[in-house]
Amino acid sequence: MECLKTLGYNLDINTSAFNAPQNTKSMLNFGQLVDMVAEYYGVAVADLKSDSRKKEITVCRQLLMFLAKKYFHWTLEKTGDYFGGKNHASVIYAIDNVEKKLKIDSELSHDYQVFVDWLEK
């Protein structure tokens, strides 16, 4: 530690930076994206975080999981936790499923592009 201090680095592990939640900005932006996607598809945010297997909800949820990984660089665990405690295998399935569907489903591809455009503003 002393060596790093002489190089101009001050590493105090008791600072609040180590205790602060990670990616607060990312979490806020993702929350806004979830609200936008829910409104766009006409579903409730609570339904996206539920165990519902209705097609309109699972498509939204899977798309959001894909966006969480690709644009927010969330871990599989963090993504699963956000969506009601889904396990990492469920998140992997969702991401793979969306990747496949984006290649063949023009409607989903259009919706995806709408959300990407919003994210890149």
PEPEGI-V258675 format. One record per helix or strand. SS is the DSSP state (a for helix, b for strand). FROM is the first residue (numbers start at 1). TO is the last residue. Records with the same first field share a line. If there is no record, write none. Layout:
SS->FROM-TO + FROM-TO
This chain:
a->2-6 + 16-19 + 24-41 + 45-48 + 55-72 + 76-82 + 88-104 + 106-119
